[in-house]
Amino acid sequence: MAARPPPPARPPAGKPRSAGPPCVSLNRA
């Protein structure tokens, strides 16, 4: 597991997903 890179930093759930960065789309999947 140590070889695996850390997960990407995602915005807090309090912020709207539509107004978030494109990364939010990946978290939603």
BABA-251027 format. One line per 8 residues: number of its first residue (from 1); their letters; for each residue x, y, z of N, C-alpha, C, O, CB. Coordinates in steps of 0.001 Angstrom, whole numbers, m for minus. Glycine has a CB too. Example, Ala and Ser with C-alpha at 12.3 -4.5 7.8 and 13.67 -1.06 7.14 Angstrom:
1 = as = 13190:m5690:7800:12300:m4500:7800:13200:m3300:7800:14236:m3319:8465:11308:m4473:9046; 12850:m2250:7080:13670:m1060:7140:12900:30:7870:13409:1138:8039:14084:m598:5725
% end
This chain:
1 = maarpppp = 846:m1216:0:0:0:0:874:1256:0:467:2291:m527:m953:12:1238; 2045:1173:575:2933:2342:656:3329:2808:m744:3556:3996:m969:4200:2012:1488; 3410:1858:m1689:3809:2222:m3059:2723:3041:m3754:2996:3753:m4720:4118:956:m3882; 1501:2936:m3262:382:3653:m3910:435:5149:m3569:625:5496:m2404:m988:3050:m3464; 273:6037:m4551:299:7488:m4275:m916:7911:m3459:m1946:7239:m3504:349:8290:m5592; m819:9004:m2721:m1944:9467:m1903:m3108:9909:m2775:m2892:10299:m3923:m1509:10618:m990; m4332:9861:m2269:m5515:10265:m3043:m5491:11761:m3325:m4958:12525:m2520:m6808:9890:m2293; m6055:12198:m4447:m6080:13631:m4780:m6913:14428:m3779:m7936:13950:m3287:m6633:13838:m6194
9 = arppagkp = m6471:15630:m3489:m7213:16456:m2511:m8537:16898:m3110:m8563:17577:m4137:m6378:17701:m2077; m9628:16517:m2477:m10953:16909:m3002:m11550:18012:m2123:m11276:18053:m923:m11921:15674:m3061; m12352:18899:m2694:m12948:20016:m1940:m13924:19504:m882:m14411:18379:m996:m13672:20989:m2896; m14217:20298:135:m15151:19884:1185:m16560:19657:639:m16960:20269:m350:m15191:20929:2292; m17301:18771:1296:m18646:18454:811:m19562:19676:906:m20591:19736:233:m19243:17280:1609; m19190:20644:1737:m20036:21831:1917:m20119:22663:641:m21102:23373:432:m19502:22692:3062; m19088:22584:m224:m19108:23396:m1459:m19937:22690:m2536:m19950:21461:m2592:m17653:23654:m1978; m20614:23438:m3374:m21430:22840:m4449:m20551:22133:m5470:m19508:22665:m5849:m22283:23919:m5150
17 = rsagppcv = m20946:20950:m5923:m20133:20203:m6895:m20087:20922:m8247:m19046:20941:m8904:m20692:18774:m7077; m21199:21505:m8657:m21235:22162:m9967:m20237:23328:m10018:m19689:23634:m11076:m22665:22666:m10277; m20007:23977:m8864:m19113:25135:m8831:m17681:24707:m8501:m16788:25548:m8397:m19611:26169:m7803; m17467:23407:m8337:m16132:22915:m7990:m15281:22668:m9227:m15766:22814:m10349:m16238:21636:m7177; m14000:22290:m9034:m13099:22024:m10155:m13486:20737:m10878:m14298:19970:m10361:m11649:21937:m9665; m12924:20482:m12062:m13252:19270:m12833:m12941:17997:m12038:m13496:16935:m12320:m12474:19258:m14165; m12058:18106:m11053:m11702:16928:m10248:m12939:16360:m9548:m13017:15160:m9288:m10617:17290:m9201; m13897:17226:m9249:m15098:16779:m8537:m15814:15703:m9347:m16399:14779:m8782:m16052:17971:m8261
25 = slnra = m15767:15824:m10667:m16444:14845:m11522:m15892:13447:m11256:m16643:12472:m11250:m16279:15214:m13019; m14572:13347:m11034:m13967:12034:m10790:m14424:11503:m9433:m14697:10311:m9295:m12414:12119:m10847; m14507:12379:m8434:m14926:11929:m7101:m16369:11426:m7135:m16732:10508:m6400:m14784:13075:m6070; m17180:12031:m7990:m18597:11642:m8055:m18735:10225:m8622:m19617:9470:m8212:m19403:12651:m8925; m17869:9877:m9552:m17966:8558:m10187:m17799:7439:m9154:m17851:6261:m9506:m16903:8417:m11297
% end
